[in-house]
């Protein structure tokens, strides 16, 4: 079952104004785009189910594995990009042939929140340029998925 989209949006908006800080995830202190998603997860669902290994900031990174999407698939509810709506977590492919490396949360059909270098966590218009970069979409779960650990 998916989390209430309004709760996702309200939680994400609580992060607005958080400064950008690579690989961080502390509301009001600093985060990057993945750190924003991680913080929203913690606020809505609970403890993160796994540690996040270090990652590069290279939006042009290529490869055969969609690391970010694969990780999200293990914790979130994947939805077709054509079915995105408010509350959805979207992954952006920032360059042709690159893997998806940027994350945002939709707040309306035409708006999203993300953490952006030098700007921090902001809400902005989901322009045609941003929309065409969406590669994957997910819903936050209402509860943490079963990890199999006891």
TORMARLO-972506 format. One record per atom (N, C-alpha, C): x, y, z; residue in one letter. Coordinates in steps of 0.05 Angstrom, whole numbers, plus 32768, in hexadecimal, padded with zeros to 4 digits. Each point is the difference from the previous one (the first is absolute). Example, Ala and Ser with C-alpha at 12.3 -4.5 7.8 and 13.67 -1.06 7.14 Angstrom:
! residues 2
81087F8E809CA;7FEE80188000A;801280188000A;7FF980157FF2S;801080188001S;7FF18016800ES;
***
This chain:
! residues 150
80117FE98000X;7FEF80178000X;801280198000X;7FF980137FF0X;800F80197FFDX;7FFA80148016X;801380108007X;7FFC80168014X;7FEE80147FF4X;7FF2800F8011X;7FEE80157FF8X;801080167FF1X;7FF980067FE7X;801080157FF1X;8001801A800FX;7FEB8008800DX;8001801A800FX;80147FFF8017X;80037FE9800DX;80147FFE8015X;801C80017FF4X;80047FF47FE9X;801A80007FF3X;8007801D7FF9X;7FED800F7FF5X;8005801B7FF8X;800680128018X;7FEF7FFE8015X;800580108018X;801B7FFA800CX;80087FE78000X;801A7FF8800BX;8016800B7FEFX;7FFE7FFE7FE6X;8014800B7FEEX;8002801F8003X;7FEA800D8003X;8000801D8003X;800E8009801AX;7FFF7FEF8014X;800E80078019X;801E80027FFCX;800A7FF57FEAX;801D80017FF9X;800780197FF0X;7FED800F7FF6X;800580187FF0X;80138012800FX;8014800B7FF2X;80148012800BX;80187FF2800CX;7FFF7FE58002X;80187FF2800AX;801780047FECX;801780088009X;801680057FEEX;80097FE67FF2X;800C80047FE8X;800B7FE97FF2X;801A7FF7800DX;80027FE68004X;801A7FF4800AX;80017FE47FF5X;80147FFB7FF0X;80047FE67FF3X;80007FE98014X;7FEF7FEC7FFBX;7FFE7FE7800FX;7FF78004801DX;7FF480168006X;7FF48005801BX;7FE27FFC8000X;7FF47FFE8017X;7FE37FFC8003X;7FF68009801BX;8004801A8006X;7FF7800C8019X;7FEF80197FFAX;7FE77FFE8006X;7FED80167FFAX;800A8019800FX;800080167FF1X;8009801A800BX;801E80038001X;800F7FEB7FFDX;801D80018002X;800D7FFC7FE4X;7FF87FEB7FF2X;800B7FFB7FE5X;7FF87FE67FF5X;7FFC7FFF7FE6X;7FF97FE77FF2X;800580047FE2X;80027FE97FF2X;800080017FE3X;7FE57FF47FF8X;7FFC7FFA7FE6X;7FE57FF77FF8X;7FF97FE5800CX;80137FEE8001X;7FFB7FE6800CX;7FFC8003801EX;800F8012800DX;7FFD8005801CX;7FE4800A8007X;7FF580107FEEX;7FE4800A8003X;7FED7FE88000X;80037FEE7FECX;7FEE7FE97FFFX;80047FEE8018X;80197FFD8009X;80057FEF8018X;7FF3800D8019X;8002801A8002X;7FF4800E8017X;7FE17FFE8000X;7FF480037FE9X;7FE37FFC7FFDX;7FF97FE48008X;800F7FEC7FF7X;7FFC7FE48008X;80007FFE801EX;8015800A800DX;80027FFD801DX;7FE8800D800EX;7FF880177FF7X;7FE9800E800CX;7FE67FF27FFCX;7FFC7FF37FE9X;7FE77FF37FFAX;7FFF7FE28008X;80157FF27FFAX;80007FE38002X;800F7FF68018X;8017800D8007X;80107FF78016X;801D7FFE7FF8X;800F7FF0800FX;801C7FFD7FFCX;80067FF67FE3X;801680097FF5X;80087FF77FE6X;80087FE38002X;7FF77FF07FECX;80057FE38002X;801C7FF87FFAX;801080127FF4X;801C7FF97FFAX;801080197FFFX;801A7FFD8004X;801380167FFEX;800480077FE3X;800380197FFAX;800580097FE4X;801E80027FFCX;800B7FF17FEDX;801D80037FFCX;8007801A7FF2X;801880098002X;800880197FF3X;7FFA7FFE7FE2X;7FF980177FF4X;7FF980017FE4X;800C80197FF3X;800380007FE6X;800B80177FF2X;7FEB80147FFAX;800880197FFCX;7FEE80167FF9X;7FFE80027FE1X;800D7FEF7FF1X;800180027FE3X;7FE57FF97FF3X;7FF180157FF8X;7FE67FFC7FF3X;80037FF37FE4X;801880017FF5X;80047FF47FE6X;800A7FE38001X;80017FF58018X;800A7FE58004X;7FF17FEC7FEFX;800E7FEF7FF3X;7FF37FEB7FF0X;80057FE5800DX;7FF27FEC7FF7X;80037FE5800BX;7FE97FEF7FF7X;80037FE78006X;7FEB7FED7FF7X;7FEC7FFB8016X;800680098019X;7FEE7FFC8016X;7FF5801B800AX;7FE680018004X;7FF38018800BX;7FFF7FFD801FX;80168007800CX;80047FFB801DX;7FEA800D8011X;7FFA80197FFAX;7FEC800E8010X;7FE47FF37FFDX;7FF97FFA7FE7X;7FE67FF47FFBX;7FFF7FE4800CX;80157FF17FFEX;80017FE5800CX;7FFC8001801EX;800E8013800DX;7FFD8004801CX;7FE380078008X;7FF480127FF1X;7FE580098006X;7FEC7FE87FFDX;80057FF07FECX;7FEE7FE97FFBX;7FFE7FED8019X;80157FFF800FX;80007FEE8017X;7FF2800C8018X;7FF9801A7FFFX;7FF4800D8017X;7FE5800E7FFAX;7FFC80077FE7X;7FE980117FF9X;7FEE7FF27FECX;7FEB800D7FF9X;7FEC7FF57FEDX;8005800D7FE5X;800A7FF07FEDX;8005800C7FE6X;7FE680047FF1X;7FFE80167FF2X;7FE880067FEFX;800A80097FE5X;7FEF7FFC7FECX;8008800A7FE5X;8003801E8000X;8013800A7FF1X;8004801D7FFFX;7FE7800E7FF6X;7FF17FF37FEFX;7FE7800C7FF6X;7FEB80048016X;80047FF38017X;7FEC80028016X;800A80118017X;801480107FFCX;800A80108016X;7FEC80158008X;800180078019X;7FEF8015800BX;800B800A801AX;7FF38013800DX;800A800B8019X;80077FEA8014X;80178004800DX;800A7FED8014X;80137FEB7FF4X;80027FFF7FE6X;80127FEC7FF3X;801D80098002X;80127FED8005X;801C80047FFEX;80087FFB7FE3X;800E80127FF4X;80087FFD7FE4X;801E80017FFEX;800B7FEF7FEEX;801D7FFF7FFBX;8005800B7FE5X;801280127FFEX;8006800E7FE7X;801A7FF57FF4X;80007FFD7FE6X;80187FFA7FF0X;8009801B7FF5X;8016800A8009X;8008801C7FFAX;800E80037FE6X;800A7FEB7FF4X;800E80017FE7X;7FF87FE77FEFX;7FFF80037FE6X;7FFA7FE87FEFX;80147FEA8006X;7FF67FE88001X;80107FE88005X;800C7FFE801CX;7FFB80148011X;80097FFF801BX;7FEC7FF08012X;800A7FF78016X;7FED7FF38013X;7FF280168010X;7FE97FF9800BX;7FF080138010X;800F80078019X;8005801A8005X;801080088017X;7FF480178010X;7FE880097FF9X;7FF48017800EX;7FE47FF78009X;7FF8800A8018X;7FE77FF8800CX;7FEF80198007X;7FE67FFE7FFCX;7FEE80158009X;7FE67FF48009X;7FEF8010800DX;7FE67FF7800AX;7FEB80137FF5X;7FED7FF57FF1X;7FEB80117FF4X;7FED800A8016X;7FFA801A7FFDX;7FED800C8013X;7FE680087FF3X;800080007FE5X;7FE980067FF0X;80067FF47FE4X;7FED7FFF7FEEX;80067FF67FE6X;8017800F7FF2X;800480198008X;801480117FF2X;8015800C8013X;80037FF48018X;8014800B8013X;800E7FE9800EX;801880058009X;800F7FEC800FX;8014800D8013X;80087FF08014X;801480088014X;80197FEF7FFBX;8017800D8000X;80197FF27FFEX;80168011800DX;80177FF38004X;8017800E800BX;801380047FE8X;800880197FFDX;801080087FE9X;8019800F800AX;80177FF97FF5X;8019800D8007X;7FFD801E8000X;800B800D8014X;8000801D8004X;7FE4800B8007X;7FEA7FF27FFCX;7FE6800A8007X;7FF37FF28018X;80097FE98006X;7FF57FF08016X;7FE57FF47FF8X;7FEF7FFB8013X;7FE77FF37FFBX;7FEC80167FF7X;7FF67FFC7FE8X;7FEE80147FF4X;7FE77FF27FF4X;7FEB800F7FFDX;7FE97FF67FF1X;7FFE80117FE7X;7FFE7FF37FE9X;7FFF800F7FE7X;7FEE7FF37FECX;7FFC800D7FEAX;7FEF7FF77FEAX;800D7FE77FF3X;7FF07FEC7FFAX;80097FE97FF1X;7FFD80077FE3X;8014800D7FF5X;7FFF80097FE4X;80017FE87FEDX;7FFC80057FE7X;80037FEC7FECX;801C7FF38000X;801480118004X;801B7FF68002X;80047FEC8017X;7FF680078017X;80017FED8017X;7FEF7FE87FFAX;7FE880037FF7X;7FED7FEA7FFCX;800C7FEB7FECX;800D80097FEBX;800A7FEC7FEDX;80187FF1800BX;800C80098016X;80167FF2800CX;7FF87FEA8014X;7FE67FFF8007X;7FF77FEC8013X;80037FE47FF4X;800E7FEF800EX;80067FE57FF7X;7FF17FEB8010X;7FFB8005801AX;7FF37FEC8011X;7FEF80108014X;7FEC7FF2800BX;7FEE800C8014X;7FF87FEB8014X;7FFD800A8019X;7FF97FEE8016X;7FED800F8013X;7FF27FF08010X;7FF0800A8017X;800E7FF7801AX;7FFF80118014X;800A7FF8801AX;7FEC7FEC800BX;80097FEC800EX;7FED7FED800DX;7FF5800C8019X;7FE97FF78009X;7FF480098019X;800F7FF58018X;800C7FE87FFCX;80107FF48015X;80197FF57FF4X;80147FFB8010X;80197FF47FF6X;7FFB7FE47FF5X;800C7FFA7FE9X;7FFE7FE57FF5X;800E7FEC8012X;7FF77FE78000X;800C7FEB8011X;801D7FFC7FF6X;801380008011X;801C7FFE7FF9X;800A7FE38000X;7FF17FEE800DX;80097FE58003X;80137FFC8017X;80088016800EX;80127FFE8017X;7FEF7FFC8019X;800B7FF28013X;7FF27FFC801AX;8010800C8016X;
***
